[in-house]
Amino acid sequence: MKQILFSLLSAGLLIAGSAAAQAACYADYKARRDNPLQLHYGVMEVSSCDRGAAQGEVEARLARNGWTLLNVLGTFDESGLEQRKANAGQFYLRF
């Protein structure tokens, strides 16, 4: 009985740990569109906090919407969202 309880507890801790490890990640970026030239700064949720992986994801999503990625400025967790909201304006979590 003790072994079963220990196994269940261990499994529960592993599941809880993996959920915490998959916390939300965000990237802020700059993009452009031609004819006429338009520029924007935006923030989007990404699946990885790795900047290189995020760059590919941001680039693909923007391209589907007619935008060209200029650069990913950085990646961050939820604690960095509020300070970027005003600057991103209509492009805050849009894509």
Backbone as XML, in Angstrom:
<?xml version="1.0"?>
<chain id="A" units="angstrom">
  <residue number="1" name="MET">
    <atom name="N" x="0.824" y="-1.195" z="0.000"/>
    <atom name="CA" x="0.000" y="0.000" z="0.000"/>
    <atom name="C" x="0.867" y="1.258" z="0.000"/>
  </residue>
  <residue number="2" name="LYS">
    <atom name="N" x="1.919" y="1.263" z="0.842"/>
    <atom name="CA" x="2.811" y="2.433" z="0.898"/>
    <atom name="C" x="3.480" y="2.660" z="-0.447"/>
  </residue>
  <residue number="3" name="GLN">
    <atom name="N" x="3.849" y="1.572" z="-1.117"/>
    <atom name="CA" x="4.514" y="1.685" z="-2.414"/>
    <atom name="C" x="3.571" y="2.301" z="-3.449"/>
  </residue>
  <residue number="4" name="ILE">
    <atom name="N" x="2.319" y="1.927" z="-3.425"/>
    <atom name="CA" x="1.340" y="2.473" z="-4.370"/>
    <atom name="C" x="1.145" y="3.964" z="-4.123"/>
  </residue>
  <residue number="5" name="LEU">
    <atom name="N" x="1.012" y="4.346" z="-2.850"/>
    <atom name="CA" x="0.857" y="5.766" z="-2.529"/>
    <atom name="C" x="2.086" y="6.556" z="-2.942"/>
  </residue>
  <residue number="6" name="PHE">
    <atom name="N" x="3.267" y="5.999" z="-2.700"/>
    <atom name="CA" x="4.501" y="6.676" z="-3.087"/>
    <atom name="C" x="4.562" y="6.849" z="-4.603"/>
  </residue>
  <residue number="7" name="SER">
    <atom name="N" x="4.170" y="5.815" z="-5.351"/>
    <atom name="CA" x="4.178" y="5.895" z="-6.818"/>
    <atom name="C" x="3.206" y="6.951" z="-7.323"/>
  </residue>
  <residue number="8" name="LEU">
    <atom name="N" x="2.018" y="6.989" z="-6.738"/>
    <atom name="CA" x="1.036" y="7.994" z="-7.139"/>
    <atom name="C" x="1.514" y="9.405" z="-6.826"/>
  </residue>
  <residue number="9" name="LEU">
    <atom name="N" x="2.108" y="9.584" z="-5.660"/>
    <atom name="CA" x="2.629" y="10.891" z="-5.278"/>
    <atom name="C" x="3.751" y="11.325" z="-6.213"/>
  </residue>
  <residue number="10" name="SER">
    <atom name="N" x="4.636" y="10.397" z="-6.528"/>
    <atom name="CA" x="5.744" y="10.705" z="-7.438"/>
    <atom name="C" x="5.233" y="11.100" z="-8.815"/>
  </residue>
  <residue number="11" name="ALA">
    <atom name="N" x="4.245" y="10.361" z="-9.306"/>
    <atom name="CA" x="3.674" y="10.681" z="-10.619"/>
    <atom name="C" x="3.012" y="12.054" z="-10.604"/>
  </residue>
  <residue number="12" name="GLY">
    <atom name="N" x="2.309" y="12.368" z="-9.542"/>
    <atom name="CA" x="1.672" y="13.678" z="-9.415"/>
    <atom name="C" x="2.682" y="14.808" z="-9.411"/>
  </residue>
  <residue number="13" name="LEU">
    <atom name="N" x="3.785" y="14.619" z="-8.726"/>
    <atom name="CA" x="4.829" y="15.650" z="-8.688"/>
    <atom name="C" x="5.465" y="15.839" z="-10.061"/>
  </residue>
  <residue number="14" name="LEU">
    <atom name="N" x="5.668" y="14.756" z="-10.785"/>
    <atom name="CA" x="6.231" y="14.870" z="-12.136"/>
    <atom name="C" x="5.304" y="15.634" z="-13.066"/>
  </residue>
  <residue number="15" name="ILE">
    <atom name="N" x="4.020" y="15.353" z="-12.984"/>
    <atom name="CA" x="3.045" y="16.055" z="-13.829"/>
    <atom name="C" x="3.006" y="17.536" z="-13.469"/>
  </residue>
  <residue number="16" name="ALA">
    <atom name="N" x="2.996" y="17.845" z="-12.188"/>
    <atom name="CA" x="2.973" y="19.242" z="-11.754"/>
    <atom name="C" x="4.247" y="19.954" z="-12.186"/>
  </residue>
  <residue number="17" name="GLY">
    <atom name="N" x="5.368" y="19.299" z="-12.107"/>
    <atom name="CA" x="6.636" y="19.896" z="-12.508"/>
    <atom name="C" x="6.698" y="20.181" z="-13.991"/>
  </residue>
  <residue number="18" name="SER">
    <atom name="N" x="6.172" y="19.261" z="-14.800"/>
    <atom name="CA" x="6.208" y="19.492" z="-16.243"/>
    <atom name="C" x="5.268" y="20.620" z="-16.645"/>
  </residue>
  <residue number="19" name="ALA">
    <atom name="N" x="4.151" y="20.785" z="-15.951"/>
    <atom name="CA" x="3.234" y="21.892" z="-16.249"/>
    <atom name="C" x="3.894" y="23.218" z="-15.925"/>
  </residue>
  <residue number="20" name="ALA">
    <atom name="N" x="4.631" y="23.284" z="-14.836"/>
    <atom name="CA" x="5.324" y="24.516" z="-14.472"/>
    <atom name="C" x="6.440" y="24.817" z="-15.463"/>
  </residue>
  <residue number="21" name="ALA">
    <atom name="N" x="7.074" y="23.775" z="-15.980"/>
    <atom name="CA" x="8.164" y="23.974" z="-16.938"/>
    <atom name="C" x="7.638" y="24.497" z="-18.264"/>
  </residue>
  <residue number="22" name="GLN">
    <atom name="N" x="6.351" y="24.315" z="-18.540"/>
    <atom name="CA" x="5.767" y="24.770" z="-19.791"/>
    <atom name="C" x="5.035" y="26.092" z="-19.603"/>
  </residue>
  <residue number="23" name="ALA">
    <atom name="N" x="5.571" y="26.953" z="-18.774"/>
    <atom name="CA" x="4.964" y="28.258" z="-18.542"/>
    <atom name="C" x="4.952" y="29.046" z="-19.844"/>
  </residue>
  <residue number="24" name="ALA">
    <atom name="N" x="4.049" y="29.971" z="-19.940"/>
    <atom name="CA" x="3.888" y="30.761" z="-21.156"/>
    <atom name="C" x="5.144" y="31.571" z="-21.473"/>
  </residue>
  <residue number="25" name="CYS">
    <atom name="N" x="5.471" y="31.638" z="-22.746"/>
    <atom name="CA" x="6.601" y="32.432" z="-23.230"/>
    <atom name="C" x="6.086" y="33.404" z="-24.282"/>
  </residue>
  <residue number="26" name="TYR">
    <atom name="N" x="6.714" y="34.545" z="-24.354"/>
    <atom name="CA" x="6.326" y="35.601" z="-25.280"/>
    <atom name="C" x="7.565" y="36.156" z="-25.958"/>
  </residue>
  <residue number="27" name="ALA">
    <atom name="N" x="7.373" y="36.714" z="-27.134"/>
    <atom name="CA" x="8.459" y="37.367" z="-27.864"/>
    <atom name="C" x="7.994" y="38.750" z="-28.286"/>
  </residue>
  <residue number="28" name="ASP">
    <atom name="N" x="8.892" y="39.713" z="-28.193"/>
    <atom name="CA" x="8.586" y="41.013" z="-28.780"/>
    <atom name="C" x="9.457" y="41.168" z="-30.018"/>
  </residue>
  <residue number="29" name="TYR">
    <atom name="N" x="8.916" y="41.820" z="-31.018"/>
    <atom name="CA" x="9.545" y="41.835" z="-32.333"/>
    <atom name="C" x="9.223" y="43.137" z="-33.060"/>
  </residue>
  <residue number="30" name="LYS">
    <atom name="N" x="9.935" y="43.347" z="-34.167"/>
    <atom name="CA" x="9.653" y="44.441" z="-35.093"/>
    <atom name="C" x="9.406" y="43.823" z="-36.467"/>
  </residue>
  <residue number="31" name="ALA">
    <atom name="N" x="8.426" y="44.369" z="-37.181"/>
    <atom name="CA" x="8.068" y="43.834" z="-38.496"/>
    <atom name="C" x="7.739" y="44.970" z="-39.456"/>
  </residue>
  <residue number="32" name="ARG">
    <atom name="N" x="7.725" y="44.614" z="-40.753"/>
    <atom name="CA" x="7.380" y="45.614" z="-41.767"/>
    <atom name="C" x="6.528" y="44.987" z="-42.853"/>
  </residue>
  <residue number="33" name="ARG">
    <atom name="N" x="5.867" y="45.869" z="-43.583"/>
    <atom name="CA" x="5.077" y="45.500" z="-44.752"/>
    <atom name="C" x="5.353" y="46.569" z="-45.792"/>
  </residue>
  <residue number="34" name="ASP">
    <atom name="N" x="5.485" y="46.175" z="-47.062"/>
    <atom name="CA" x="5.776" y="47.124" z="-48.142"/>
    <atom name="C" x="4.517" y="47.498" z="-48.915"/>
  </residue>
  <residue number="35" name="ASN">
    <atom name="N" x="4.635" y="48.594" z="-49.648"/>
    <atom name="CA" x="3.615" y="49.104" z="-50.578"/>
    <atom name="C" x="2.260" y="49.345" z="-49.942"/>
  </residue>
  <residue number="36" name="PRO">
    <atom name="N" x="2.061" y="50.325" z="-49.163"/>
    <atom name="CA" x="3.024" y="51.304" z="-48.675"/>
    <atom name="C" x="3.788" y="50.752" z="-47.469"/>
  </residue>
  <residue number="37" name="LEU">
    <atom name="N" x="4.926" y="51.353" z="-47.213"/>
    <atom name="CA" x="5.764" y="50.910" z="-46.092"/>
    <atom name="C" x="5.026" y="51.107" z="-44.776"/>
  </residue>
  <residue number="38" name="GLN">
    <atom name="N" x="4.941" y="50.034" z="-43.997"/>
    <atom name="CA" x="4.363" y="50.077" z="-42.656"/>
    <atom name="C" x="5.319" y="49.342" z="-41.729"/>
  </residue>
  <residue number="39" name="LEU">
    <atom name="N" x="5.491" y="49.866" z="-40.543"/>
    <atom name="CA" x="6.324" y="49.237" z="-39.522"/>
    <atom name="C" x="5.491" y="49.026" z="-38.275"/>
  </residue>
  <residue number="40" name="HIS">
    <atom name="N" x="5.790" y="47.959" z="-37.541"/>
    <atom name="CA" x="5.131" y="47.811" z="-36.250"/>
    <atom name="C" x="6.008" y="47.043" z="-35.263"/>
  </residue>
  <residue number="41" name="TYR">
    <atom name="N" x="5.747" y="47.323" z="-33.998"/>
    <atom name="CA" x="6.334" y="46.602" z="-32.873"/>
    <atom name="C" x="5.205" y="45.761" z="-32.297"/>
  </residue>
  <residue number="42" name="GLY">
    <atom name="N" x="5.478" y="44.499" z="-31.992"/>
    <atom name="CA" x="4.425" y="43.652" z="-31.462"/>
    <atom name="C" x="4.926" y="42.653" z="-30.446"/>
  </residue>
  <residue number="43" name="VAL">
    <atom name="N" x="3.967" y="42.012" z="-29.806"/>
    <atom name="CA" x="4.230" y="40.964" z="-28.817"/>
    <atom name="C" x="3.340" y="39.788" z="-29.175"/>
  </residue>
  <residue number="44" name="MET">
    <atom name="N" x="3.913" y="38.582" z="-29.195"/>
    <atom name="CA" x="3.090" y="37.394" z="-29.427"/>
    <atom name="C" x="3.529" y="36.261" z="-28.520"/>
  </residue>
  <residue number="45" name="GLU">
    <atom name="N" x="2.581" y="35.390" z="-28.203"/>
    <atom name="CA" x="2.900" y="34.203" z="-27.408"/>
    <atom name="C" x="3.574" y="33.197" z="-28.323"/>
  </residue>
  <residue number="46" name="VAL">
    <atom name="N" x="4.643" y="32.583" z="-27.834"/>
    <atom name="CA" x="5.388" y="31.589" z="-28.601"/>
    <atom name="C" x="5.501" y="30.304" z="-27.790"/>
  </residue>
  <residue number="47" name="SER">
    <atom name="N" x="5.835" y="29.217" z="-28.460"/>
    <atom name="CA" x="5.883" y="27.922" z="-27.789"/>
    <atom name="C" x="7.196" y="27.653" z="-27.077"/>
  </residue>
  <residue number="48" name="SER">
    <atom name="N" x="8.223" y="28.464" z="-27.329"/>
    <atom name="CA" x="9.524" y="28.258" z="-26.706"/>
    <atom name="C" x="10.150" y="29.595" z="-26.321"/>
  </residue>
  <residue number="49" name="CYS">
    <atom name="N" x="10.786" y="29.617" z="-25.165"/>
    <atom name="CA" x="11.485" y="30.834" z="-24.748"/>
    <atom name="C" x="12.880" y="30.914" z="-25.358"/>
  </residue>
  <residue number="50" name="ASP">
    <atom name="N" x="13.262" y="29.913" z="-26.147"/>
    <atom name="CA" x="14.525" y="29.966" z="-26.865"/>
    <atom name="C" x="14.373" y="30.981" z="-27.997"/>
  </residue>
  <residue number="51" name="ARG">
    <atom name="N" x="15.238" y="31.976" z="-28.019"/>
    <atom name="CA" x="15.099" y="33.071" z="-28.980"/>
    <atom name="C" x="15.146" y="32.594" z="-30.429"/>
  </residue>
  <residue number="52" name="GLY">
    <atom name="N" x="16.027" y="31.646" z="-30.727"/>
    <atom name="CA" x="16.129" y="31.130" z="-32.092"/>
    <atom name="C" x="14.869" y="30.407" z="-32.536"/>
  </residue>
  <residue number="53" name="ALA">
    <atom name="N" x="14.332" y="29.561" z="-31.660"/>
    <atom name="CA" x="13.089" y="28.844" z="-31.969"/>
    <atom name="C" x="11.931" y="29.831" z="-32.094"/>
  </residue>
  <residue number="54" name="ALA">
    <atom name="N" x="11.893" y="30.806" z="-31.223"/>
    <atom name="CA" x="10.831" y="31.809" z="-31.264"/>
    <atom name="C" x="10.896" y="32.604" z="-32.560"/>
  </residue>
  <residue number="55" name="GLN">
    <atom name="N" x="12.090" y="32.894" z="-33.037"/>
    <atom name="CA" x="12.231" y="33.683" z="-34.258"/>
    <atom name="C" x="11.565" y="32.986" z="-35.440"/>
  </residue>
  <residue number="56" name="GLY">
    <atom name="N" x="11.776" y="31.691" z="-35.585"/>
    <atom name="CA" x="11.146" y="30.960" z="-36.677"/>
    <atom name="C" x="9.628" y="30.969" z="-36.577"/>
  </residue>
  <residue number="57" name="GLU">
    <atom name="N" x="9.124" y="30.826" z="-35.353"/>
    <atom name="CA" x="7.678" y="30.828" z="-35.138"/>
    <atom name="C" x="7.071" y="32.206" z="-35.434"/>
  </residue>
  <residue number="58" name="VAL">
    <atom name="N" x="7.716" y="33.251" z="-34.955"/>
    <atom name="CA" x="7.236" y="34.616" z="-35.191"/>
    <atom name="C" x="7.269" y="34.926" z="-36.685"/>
  </residue>
  <residue number="59" name="GLU">
    <atom name="N" x="8.364" y="34.575" z="-37.344"/>
    <atom name="CA" x="8.512" y="34.839" z="-38.774"/>
    <atom name="C" x="7.405" y="34.162" z="-39.583"/>
  </residue>
  <residue number="60" name="ALA">
    <atom name="N" x="7.106" y="32.905" z="-39.272"/>
    <atom name="CA" x="6.072" y="32.173" z="-40.011"/>
    <atom name="C" x="4.690" y="32.780" z="-39.796"/>
  </residue>
  <residue number="61" name="ARG">
    <atom name="N" x="4.360" y="33.115" z="-38.568"/>
    <atom name="CA" x="3.030" y="33.689" z="-38.300"/>
    <atom name="C" x="2.857" y="35.046" z="-38.958"/>
  </residue>
  <residue number="62" name="LEU">
    <atom name="N" x="3.908" y="35.866" z="-38.902"/>
    <atom name="CA" x="3.832" y="37.180" z="-39.530"/>
    <atom name="C" x="3.685" y="37.052" z="-41.043"/>
  </residue>
  <residue number="63" name="ALA">
    <atom name="N" x="4.447" y="36.135" z="-41.646"/>
    <atom name="CA" x="4.404" y="35.950" z="-43.100"/>
    <atom name="C" x="3.006" y="35.552" z="-43.558"/>
  </residue>
  <residue number="64" name="ARG">
    <atom name="N" x="2.320" y="34.715" z="-42.786"/>
    <atom name="CA" x="0.949" y="34.321" z="-43.144"/>
    <atom name="C" x="0.006" y="35.517" z="-43.164"/>
  </residue>
  <residue number="65" name="ASN">
    <atom name="N" x="0.397" y="36.575" z="-42.474"/>
    <atom name="CA" x="-0.442" y="37.769" z="-42.391"/>
    <atom name="C" x="0.127" y="38.943" z="-43.191"/>
  </residue>
  <residue number="66" name="GLY">
    <atom name="N" x="1.084" y="38.655" z="-44.084"/>
    <atom name="CA" x="1.609" y="39.676" z="-44.981"/>
    <atom name="C" x="2.705" y="40.563" z="-44.414"/>
  </residue>
  <residue number="67" name="TRP">
    <atom name="N" x="3.294" y="40.171" z="-43.291"/>
    <atom name="CA" x="4.350" y="40.965" z="-42.662"/>
    <atom name="C" x="5.690" y="40.253" z="-42.780"/>
  </residue>
  <residue number="68" name="THR">
    <atom name="N" x="6.771" y="41.032" z="-42.786"/>
    <atom name="CA" x="8.130" y="40.506" z="-42.808"/>
    <atom name="C" x="8.780" y="40.812" z="-41.462"/>
  </residue>
  <residue number="69" name="LEU">
    <atom name="N" x="9.304" y="39.793" z="-40.817"/>
    <atom name="CA" x="9.988" y="39.987" z="-39.536"/>
    <atom name="C" x="11.294" y="40.734" z="-39.756"/>
  </residue>
  <residue number="70" name="LEU">
    <atom name="N" x="11.505" y="41.786" z="-38.995"/>
    <atom name="CA" x="12.788" y="42.486" z="-39.012"/>
    <atom name="C" x="13.721" y="41.884" z="-37.967"/>
  </residue>
  <residue number="71" name="ASN">
    <atom name="N" x="13.223" y="41.735" z="-36.739"/>
    <atom name="CA" x="13.996" y="41.045" z="-35.705"/>
    <atom name="C" x="13.156" y="40.747" z="-34.468"/>
  </residue>
  <residue number="72" name="VAL">
    <atom name="N" x="13.574" y="39.704" z="-33.767"/>
    <atom name="CA" x="12.998" y="39.385" z="-32.470"/>
    <atom name="C" x="13.879" y="40.082" z="-31.445"/>
  </residue>
  <residue number="73" name="LEU">
    <atom name="N" x="13.280" y="40.942" z="-30.654"/>
    <atom name="CA" x="14.051" y="41.702" z="-29.669"/>
    <atom name="C" x="14.402" y="40.848" z="-28.460"/>
  </residue>
  <residue number="74" name="GLY">
    <atom name="N" x="13.503" y="39.946" z="-28.093"/>
    <atom name="CA" x="13.769" y="39.084" z="-26.951"/>
    <atom name="C" x="12.579" y="38.207" z="-26.641"/>
  </residue>
  <residue number="75" name="THR">
    <atom name="N" x="12.799" y="37.289" z="-25.711"/>
    <atom name="CA" x="11.728" y="36.432" z="-25.209"/>
    <atom name="C" x="11.623" y="36.641" z="-23.712"/>
  </residue>
  <residue number="76" name="PHE">
    <atom name="N" x="10.437" y="36.400" z="-23.169"/>
    <atom name="CA" x="10.207" y="36.666" z="-21.752"/>
    <atom name="C" x="8.979" y="35.907" z="-21.282"/>
  </residue>
  <residue number="77" name="ASP">
    <atom name="N" x="8.761" y="35.883" z="-19.974"/>
    <atom name="CA" x="7.580" y="35.214" z="-19.422"/>
    <atom name="C" x="6.485" y="36.241" z="-19.139"/>
  </residue>
  <residue number="78" name="GLU">
    <atom name="N" x="5.426" y="35.810" z="-18.470"/>
    <atom name="CA" x="4.271" y="36.680" z="-18.211"/>
    <atom name="C" x="4.624" y="37.961" z="-17.466"/>
  </residue>
  <residue number="79" name="SER">
    <atom name="N" x="5.684" y="37.931" z="-16.688"/>
    <atom name="CA" x="6.037" y="39.117" z="-15.904"/>
    <atom name="C" x="6.438" y="40.300" z="-16.786"/>
  </residue>
  <residue number="80" name="GLY">
    <atom name="N" x="6.783" y="40.059" z="-18.052"/>
    <atom name="CA" x="7.173" y="41.145" z="-18.943"/>
    <atom name="C" x="6.064" y="41.655" z="-19.847"/>
  </residue>
  <residue number="81" name="LEU">
    <atom name="N" x="4.884" y="41.072" z="-19.729"/>
    <atom name="CA" x="3.793" y="41.453" z="-20.633"/>
    <atom name="C" x="3.287" y="42.873" z="-20.422"/>
  </residue>
  <residue number="82" name="GLU">
    <atom name="N" x="2.938" y="43.200" z="-19.211"/>
    <atom name="CA" x="2.272" y="44.476" z="-18.933"/>
    <atom name="C" x="3.099" y="45.677" z="-19.374"/>
  </residue>
  <residue number="83" name="GLN">
    <atom name="N" x="4.409" y="45.622" z="-19.173"/>
    <atom name="CA" x="5.255" y="46.763" z="-19.531"/>
    <atom name="C" x="5.369" y="46.963" z="-21.040"/>
  </residue>
  <residue number="84" name="ARG">
    <atom name="N" x="5.014" y="45.961" z="-21.837"/>
    <atom name="CA" x="5.099" y="46.069" z="-23.295"/>
    <atom name="C" x="3.750" y="46.347" z="-23.956"/>
  </residue>
  <residue number="85" name="LYS">
    <atom name="N" x="2.688" y="46.244" z="-23.208"/>
    <atom name="CA" x="1.338" y="46.341" z="-23.765"/>
    <atom name="C" x="1.084" y="47.673" z="-24.471"/>
  </residue>
  <residue number="86" name="ALA">
    <atom name="N" x="1.405" y="48.770" z="-23.844"/>
    <atom name="CA" x="1.138" y="50.090" z="-24.427"/>
    <atom name="C" x="1.931" y="50.300" z="-25.716"/>
  </residue>
  <residue number="87" name="ASN">
    <atom name="N" x="3.185" y="49.887" z="-25.733"/>
    <atom name="CA" x="4.019" y="50.085" z="-26.925"/>
    <atom name="C" x="3.560" y="49.216" z="-28.100"/>
  </residue>
  <residue number="88" name="ALA">
    <atom name="N" x="3.047" y="48.037" z="-27.820"/>
    <atom name="CA" x="2.614" y="47.133" z="-28.885"/>
    <atom name="C" x="1.249" y="47.537" z="-29.454"/>
  </residue>
  <residue number="89" name="GLY">
    <atom name="N" x="0.451" y="48.219" z="-28.661"/>
    <atom name="CA" x="-0.850" y="48.692" z="-29.144"/>
    <atom name="C" x="-1.682" y="47.600" z="-29.778"/>
  </residue>
  <residue number="90" name="GLN">
    <atom name="N" x="-2.112" y="47.811" z="-31.021"/>
    <atom name="CA" x="-2.973" y="46.847" z="-31.708"/>
    <atom name="C" x="-2.255" y="45.539" z="-32.034"/>
  </residue>
  <residue number="91" name="PHE">
    <atom name="N" x="-0.926" y="45.507" z="-31.913"/>
    <atom name="CA" x="-0.173" y="44.300" z="-32.206"/>
    <atom name="C" x="0.240" y="43.548" z="-30.937"/>
  </residue>
  <residue number="92" name="TYR">
    <atom name="N" x="-0.439" y="43.848" z="-29.845"/>
    <atom name="CA" x="-0.231" y="43.141" z="-28.580"/>
    <atom name="C" x="-1.035" y="41.846" z="-28.615"/>
  </residue>
  <residue number="93" name="LEU">
    <atom name="N" x="-0.331" y="40.734" z="-28.702"/>
    <atom name="CA" x="-0.933" y="39.389" z="-28.756"/>
    <atom name="C" x="-1.908" y="39.237" z="-29.925"/>
  </residue>
  <residue number="94" name="ARG">
    <atom name="N" x="-1.670" y="39.956" z="-31.009"/>
    <atom name="CA" x="-2.559" y="39.896" z="-32.176"/>
    <atom name="C" x="-2.358" y="38.617" z="-33.001"/>
  </residue>
  <residue number="95" name="PHE">
    <atom name="N" x="-1.126" y="38.197" z="-33.165"/>
    <atom name="CA" x="-0.839" y="37.024" z="-34.012"/>
    <atom name="C" x="-0.523" y="35.813" z="-33.168"/>
  </residue>
</chain>
